[in-house]
Amino acid sequence: MADTDIIKEKHNKQAPFWAAALLLLAAVGLSTIWFDFGVFWKGYVIDIAGPAWNYILFRGLFTSYSANAWTKFFTPGKTLVIFLTVCIAIEGAQYLNLYDAVYDPWDFPAYISVLIPLYIIDKYL
């Protein structure tokens, strides 16, 4: 079996689990606008779930294997760096009052709390 076939088989075997994680993270993240379970829920849950579900989405982990320009560009490391850069830029814009939002340094740990573990799992698998 060629290396590509092994990668494809492994990816496709794991895709349903990534799809379940994507749905769970998206549902939890979006539920912050539907339910009010307190300050932590309103302030941090979307910061925890949003980058994580988007990592799975951008990496294409939830679907069958495909080797194309998108998947070649969005490698695990590059995707992590892009997402961390975007998160830092969002917080920087809040800090500089570029739009109507509240800067909160606790958003940084929230962003990486699930994103980094997903990256590690992705790299390992």
N, CA, C and O of each residue as an XYZ file, in Angstrom:
500
protein
N       0.844     -1.186      0.000
C       0.000      0.000      0.000
C       0.889      1.249      0.000
O       1.847      1.330      0.769
N       0.579      2.196     -0.841
C       1.352      3.433     -0.935
C       1.089      4.318      0.285
O       0.067      4.189      0.959
N       2.038      5.217      0.549
C       1.893      6.134      1.685
C       0.609      6.943      1.591
O      -0.069      7.155      2.597
N       0.273      7.394      0.390
C      -0.943      8.194      0.197
C      -2.179      7.379      0.555
O      -3.114      7.907      1.157
N      -2.193      6.113      0.194
C      -3.333      5.255      0.519
C      -3.465      5.058      2.030
O      -4.576      5.024      2.559
N      -2.341      4.929      2.717
C      -2.360      4.770      4.174
C      -2.889      6.038      4.832
O      -3.718      5.975      5.740
N      -2.407      7.188      4.370
C      -2.863      8.477      4.901
C      -4.359      8.644      4.661
O      -5.099      9.055      5.554
N      -4.791      8.322      3.453
C      -6.215      8.447      3.097
C      -7.079      7.544      3.970
O      -8.112      7.974      4.483
N      -6.659      6.299      4.136
C      -7.423      5.349      4.938
C      -7.511      5.805      6.396
O      -8.575      5.758      7.012
N      -6.386      6.240      6.926
C      -6.338      6.719      8.312
C      -7.226      7.955      8.493
O      -7.994      8.041      9.451
N      -7.114      8.903      7.567
C      -7.913     10.132      7.626
C      -9.400      9.799      7.589
O     -10.173     10.297      8.408
N      -9.800      8.957      6.637
C     -11.212      8.637      6.465
C     -11.783      7.883      7.663
O     -12.966      8.017      7.977
N     -10.954      7.101      8.324
C     -11.384      6.374      9.513
C     -11.657      7.343     10.674
O     -12.553      7.110     11.485
N     -10.882      8.420     10.744
C     -11.011      9.378     11.841
C     -12.020     10.493     11.550
O     -12.457     11.187     12.467
N     -12.386     10.666     10.290
C     -13.263     11.776      9.893
C     -14.581     11.830     10.667
O     -14.992     12.924     11.052
N     -15.263     10.714     10.917
C     -16.519     10.815     11.678
C     -16.336     11.377     13.091
O     -17.213     12.074     13.602
N     -15.206     11.076     13.715
C     -14.950     11.603     15.056
C     -14.684     13.110     15.012
O     -15.132     13.861     15.878
N     -13.944     13.532     13.981
C     -13.719     14.967     13.796
C     -15.038     15.670     13.481
O     -15.279     16.779     13.958
N     -15.892     15.032     12.682
C     -17.196     15.619     12.353
C     -18.046     15.784     13.610
O     -18.709     16.807     13.787
N     -18.025     14.781     14.476
C     -18.773     14.878     15.730
C     -18.229     16.010     16.602
O     -18.998     16.760     17.206
N     -16.906     16.130     16.664
C     -16.297     17.219     17.444
C     -16.668     18.573     16.850
O     -16.962     19.516     17.585
N     -16.655     18.672     15.523
C     -17.043     19.914     14.850
C     -18.479     20.296     15.202
O     -18.749     21.442     15.561
N     -19.396     19.341     15.098
C     -20.798     19.622     15.417
C     -20.985     20.001     16.878
O     -21.736     20.924     17.195
N     -20.305     19.291     17.761
C     -20.414     19.589     19.187
C     -19.882     20.984     19.506
O     -20.540     21.763     20.195
N     -18.693     21.292     19.004
C     -18.101     22.611     19.264
C     -18.940     23.734     18.661
O     -19.132     24.774     19.291
N     -19.436     23.529     17.452
C     -20.272     24.560     16.813
C     -21.569     24.754     17.589
O     -21.987     25.888     17.819
N     -22.205     23.670     17.990
C     -23.452     23.771     18.753
C     -23.235     24.476     20.082
O     -24.013     25.352     20.460
N     -22.183     24.096     20.788
C     -21.891     24.732     22.080
C     -21.559     26.205     21.869
O     -22.069     27.068     22.584
N     -20.711     26.493     20.892
C     -20.332     27.885     20.633
C     -21.513     28.755     20.244
O     -21.674     29.858     20.766
N     -22.334     28.269     19.335
C     -23.489     29.049     18.892
C     -24.577     29.138     19.951
O     -25.373     30.078     19.950
N     -24.615     28.167     20.850
C     -25.632     28.213     21.902
C     -25.414     29.366     22.871
O     -26.300     29.680     23.667
N     -24.257     29.995     22.815
C     -24.016     31.148     23.695
C     -24.914     32.323     23.340
O     -25.126     33.213     24.164
N     -25.442     32.333     22.120
C     -26.374     33.404     21.748
C     -27.822     33.009     22.037
O     -28.714     33.857     22.024
N     -28.053     31.720     22.298
C     -29.416     31.243     22.565
C     -29.719     31.117     24.049
O     -30.865     31.288     24.465
N     -28.697     30.820     24.855
C     -28.893     30.576     26.282
C     -27.953     31.449     27.094
O     -26.858     31.796     26.649
N     -28.399     31.796     28.286
C     -27.556     32.566     29.194
C     -27.313     31.741     30.453
O     -28.173     31.647     31.329
N     -26.120     31.144     30.526
C     -25.745     30.350     31.690
C     -24.717     31.084     32.548
O     -23.987     30.463     33.321
N     -24.663     32.393     32.408
C     -23.779     33.167     33.257
C     -22.648     33.845     32.510
O     -22.553     33.776     31.285
N     -21.800     34.498     33.273
C     -20.729     35.328     32.732
C     -19.712     34.506     31.943
O     -19.322     34.889     30.840
N     -19.284     33.376     32.508
C     -18.308     32.547     31.803
C     -18.864     32.091     30.458
O     -18.177     32.142     29.438
N     -20.111     31.648     30.473
C     -20.765     31.160     29.250
C     -20.804     32.252     28.188
O     -20.436     32.021     27.036
N     -21.246     33.426     28.575
C     -21.361     34.538     27.615
C     -20.009     35.106     27.206
O     -19.853     35.599     26.089
N     -19.031     35.039     28.104
C     -17.762     35.698     27.835
C     -16.684     34.840     27.209
O     -15.825     35.352     26.491
N     -16.713     33.527     27.470
C     -15.563     32.719     27.062
C     -15.875     31.488     26.199
O     -15.004     31.018     25.467
N     -17.064     30.977     26.272
C     -17.348     29.719     25.577
C     -17.186     29.852     24.063
O     -16.654     28.945     23.424
N     -17.628     30.946     23.488
C     -17.437     31.129     22.041
C     -15.948     31.295     21.708
O     -15.498     30.876     20.642
N     -15.195     31.902     22.618
C     -13.745     32.036     22.414
C     -13.042     30.682     22.510
O     -11.991     30.481     21.901
N     -13.611     29.775     23.260
C     -13.065     28.425     23.381
C     -13.456     27.590     22.165
O     -12.603     26.954     21.546
N     -14.729     27.593     21.827
C     -15.250     26.704     20.780
C     -14.997     27.217     19.364
O     -14.744     26.420     18.460
N     -15.059     28.516     19.157
C     -14.955     29.086     17.807
C     -13.674     28.738     17.065
O     -13.739     28.170     15.975
N     -12.513     29.060     17.620
C     -11.275     28.704     16.922
C     -11.129     27.195     16.728
O     -10.591     26.743     15.718
N     -11.608     26.424     17.695
C     -11.471     24.968     17.617
C     -12.315     24.393     16.484
O     -11.822     23.582     15.701
N     -13.576     24.799     16.385
C     -14.413     24.232     15.318
C     -13.926     24.714     13.961
O     -14.008     23.981     12.975
N     -13.426     25.931     13.902
C     -12.904     26.431     12.628
C     -11.617     25.734     12.217
O     -11.360     25.564     11.025
N     -10.803     25.330     13.187
C      -9.593     24.558     12.891
C      -9.980     23.255     12.190
O      -9.397     22.898     11.166
N     -10.965     22.549     12.746
C     -11.425     21.294     12.144
C     -11.984     21.551     10.748
O     -11.733     20.789      9.814
N     -12.733     22.618     10.626
C     -13.347     22.977      9.342
C     -12.291     23.317      8.288
O     -12.325     22.779      7.181
N     -11.375     24.188      8.619
C     -10.349     24.613      7.665
C      -9.408     23.476      7.291
O      -8.952     23.401      6.151
N      -9.117     22.598      8.231
C      -8.231     21.477      7.952
C      -8.924     20.373      7.158
O      -8.259     19.486      6.623
N     -10.258     20.418      7.075
C     -10.988     19.382      6.347
C     -10.928     18.036      7.032
O     -11.014     16.997      6.377
N     -10.783     18.047      8.333
C     -10.645     16.805      9.085
C     -11.951     16.031      9.178
O     -11.944     14.825      9.424
N     -13.058     16.710      8.984
C     -14.386     16.144      9.180
C     -14.933     15.428      7.947
O     -16.015     14.842      8.006
N     -14.222     15.466      6.864
C     -14.717     14.921      5.607
C     -13.712     13.940      5.022
O     -12.622     13.758      5.564
N     -14.081     13.315      3.925
C     -13.177     12.334      3.323
C     -11.897     13.015      2.837
O     -11.883     14.206      2.527
N     -10.842     12.238      2.782
C      -9.515     12.744      2.432
C      -9.497     13.325      1.027
O     -10.085     12.777      0.094
N      -8.810     14.442      0.907
C      -8.629     15.076     -0.387
C      -7.277     15.776     -0.392
O      -6.961     16.549      0.512
N      -6.491     15.497     -1.413
C      -5.198     16.172     -1.565
C      -5.363     17.224     -2.649
O      -5.295     16.921     -3.840
N      -5.577     18.454     -2.228
C      -5.749     19.549     -3.176
C      -5.013     20.788     -2.659
O      -4.339     20.730     -1.631
N      -5.142     21.886     -3.365
C      -4.425     23.109     -2.987
C      -4.821     23.581     -1.582
O      -3.979     24.060     -0.824
N      -6.107     23.443     -1.242
C      -6.583     23.879      0.078
C      -5.903     23.082      1.187
O      -5.349     23.660      2.123
N      -5.946     21.756      1.080
C      -5.372     20.920      2.133
C      -3.853     20.991      2.167
O      -3.239     20.788      3.215
N      -3.256     21.277      1.038
C      -1.793     21.447      1.028
C      -1.397     22.764      1.691
O      -0.345     22.846      2.325
N      -2.233     23.796      1.549
C      -1.939     25.083      2.175
C      -2.195     25.030      3.680
O      -1.353     25.453      4.473
N      -3.362     24.508      4.072
C      -3.746     24.496      5.483
C      -3.197     23.253      6.189
O      -3.937     22.344      6.566
N      -1.886     23.249      6.351
C      -1.233     22.200      7.135
C      -1.552     22.452      8.611
O      -2.006     23.541      8.961
N      -1.325     21.471      9.473
C      -1.623     21.706     10.893
C      -0.906     22.927     11.473
O      -1.533     23.760     12.128
N       0.392     23.036     11.237
C       1.150     24.160     11.793
C       0.730     25.502     11.233
O       0.568     26.470     11.977
N       0.555     25.563      9.926
C       0.170     26.823      9.294
C      -1.226     27.257      9.741
O      -1.473     28.440      9.976
N      -2.125     26.298      9.854
C      -3.487     26.613     10.303
C      -3.460     27.145     11.729
O      -4.144     28.121     12.037
N      -2.687     26.523     12.593
C      -2.574     26.994     13.972
C      -2.030     28.407     14.016
O      -2.579     29.253     14.722
N      -0.969     28.683     13.284
C      -0.369     30.023     13.280
C      -1.356     31.065     12.751
O      -1.469     32.153     13.314
N      -2.061     30.740     11.686
C      -3.054     31.673     11.127
C      -4.142     31.961     12.154
O      -4.509     33.116     12.366
N      -4.658     30.916     12.790
C      -5.736     31.110     13.759
C      -5.261     31.897     14.978
O      -5.974     32.773     15.467
N      -4.075     31.595     15.463
C      -3.549     32.362     16.603
C      -3.333     33.819     16.225
O      -3.596     34.714     17.029
N      -2.856     34.067     15.009
C      -2.656     35.438     14.532
C      -3.978     36.190     14.473
O      -4.062     37.346     14.888
N      -5.002     35.534     13.959
C      -6.329     36.166     13.882
C      -6.857     36.461     15.286
O      -7.384     37.546     15.532
N      -6.720     35.516     16.201
C      -7.188     35.725     17.574
C      -6.453     36.886     18.239
O      -7.069     37.708     18.917
N      -5.143     36.953     18.047
C      -4.354     38.050     18.606
C      -4.751     39.379     17.969
O      -4.825     40.402     18.650
N      -5.003     39.362     16.673
C      -5.429     40.588     15.979
C      -6.785     41.068     16.490
O      -6.996     42.268     16.666
N      -7.692     40.140     16.726
C      -9.012     40.508     17.256
C      -8.866     41.152     18.631
O      -9.462     42.196     18.899
N      -8.078     40.534     19.496
C      -7.867     41.105     20.830
C      -7.118     42.436     20.753
O      -7.404     43.361     21.514
N      -6.166     42.524     19.836
C      -5.447     43.791     19.645
C      -6.373     44.907     19.204
O      -6.265     46.039     19.676
N      -7.280     44.588     18.301
C      -8.260     45.580     17.847
C      -9.174     46.006     18.991
O      -9.550     47.174     19.089
N      -9.529     45.062     19.850
C     -10.338     45.401     21.015
C      -9.552     46.281     21.983
O     -10.088     47.246     22.528
N      -8.290     45.947     22.194
C      -7.434     46.726     23.095
C      -7.288     48.173     22.596
O      -7.267     49.116     23.387
N      -7.190     48.323     21.281
C      -7.036     49.656     20.678
C      -8.370     50.353     20.433
O      -8.415     51.435     19.848
N      -9.453     49.727     20.884
C     -10.806     50.282     20.721
C     -11.144     50.568     19.261
O     -11.779     51.578     18.958
N     -10.729     49.696     18.368
C     -11.025     49.871     16.945
C     -12.473     49.512     16.618
O     -12.996     49.905     15.575
N     -13.101     48.784     17.492
C     -14.538     48.517     17.360
C     -15.120     48.339     18.747
O     -14.386     48.213     19.727
N     -16.435     48.329     18.828
C     -17.128     48.317     20.107
C     -17.101     46.916     20.725
O     -18.002     46.108     20.498
N     -16.079     46.651     21.490
C     -15.932     45.379     22.201
C     -15.049     45.624     23.415
O     -14.390     46.658     23.521
N     -15.045     44.671     24.318
C     -14.279     44.804     25.553
C     -13.042     43.912     25.480
O     -13.156     42.704     25.276
N     -11.876     44.500     25.644
C     -10.629     43.742     25.690
C     -10.580     42.941     26.979
O     -10.875     43.459     28.056
N     -10.209     41.685     26.863
C     -10.099     40.823     28.030
C      -8.900     39.897     27.834
O      -8.930     39.034     26.957
N      -7.855     40.061     28.627
C      -6.676     39.204     28.459
C      -6.957     37.723     28.709
O      -6.184     36.871     28.271
N      -8.051     37.400     29.407
C      -8.415     35.996     29.629
C      -8.934     35.330     28.357
O      -9.088     34.110     28.310
N      -9.202     36.132     27.328
C      -9.604     35.551     26.046
C      -8.466     34.743     25.415
O      -8.719     33.766     24.711
N      -7.222     35.143     25.663
C      -6.083     34.416     25.086
C      -6.039     32.955     25.551
O      -5.941     32.057     24.715
N      -6.110     32.692     26.871
C      -6.158     31.285     27.283
C      -7.414     30.566     26.776
O      -7.377     29.370     26.488
N      -8.509     31.298     26.672
C      -9.732     30.678     26.149
C      -9.531     30.229     24.707
O      -9.934     29.126     24.339
N      -8.913     31.071     23.891
C      -8.679     30.721     22.486
C      -7.873     29.444     22.347
O      -8.186     28.593     21.514
N      -6.835     29.309     23.160
C      -5.919     28.170     22.976
C      -6.316     26.928     23.774
O      -5.736     25.860     23.579
N      -7.295     27.055     24.666
C      -7.631     25.949     25.563
C      -8.077     24.685     24.835
O      -7.824     23.584     25.323
N      -8.715     24.807     23.711
C      -9.109     23.640     22.920
C      -8.352     23.615     21.593
O      -8.105     22.546     21.035
N      -7.991     24.784     21.095
C      -7.279     24.860     19.815
C      -5.938     24.125     19.862
O      -5.633     23.355     18.950
N      -5.152     24.340     20.879
C      -3.844     23.688     20.995
C      -3.995     22.167     21.140
O      -3.290     21.427     20.453
N      -4.887     21.678     22.009
C      -5.066     20.224     22.060
C      -5.516     19.618     20.724
O      -5.067     18.531     20.359
N      -6.394     20.307     19.998
C      -6.806     19.806     18.678
C      -5.620     19.740     17.724
O      -5.465     18.776     16.974
N      -4.790     20.769     17.761
C      -3.590     20.782     16.925
C      -2.680     19.599     17.268
O      -2.178     18.918     16.373
N      -2.474     19.361     18.548
C      -1.614     18.252     18.986
C      -2.194     16.913     18.535
O      -1.466     16.052     18.041
N      -3.490     16.743     18.706
C      -4.142     15.505     18.251
C      -4.001     15.361     16.740
O      -3.687     14.280     16.242
N      -4.230     16.440     16.020
C      -4.112     16.431     14.557
C      -2.696     16.055     14.130
O      -2.516     15.227     13.237
N      -1.702     16.654     14.757
C      -0.304     16.348     14.424
C       0.027     14.892     14.756
O       0.706     14.213     13.986
N      -0.449     14.427     15.886
C      -0.156     13.060     16.313
C      -0.794     12.034     15.371
O      -0.173     11.037     15.002
N      -2.052     12.305     14.991
C      -2.771     11.356     14.139
C      -2.306     11.481     12.701
O      -2.796     10.764     11.829
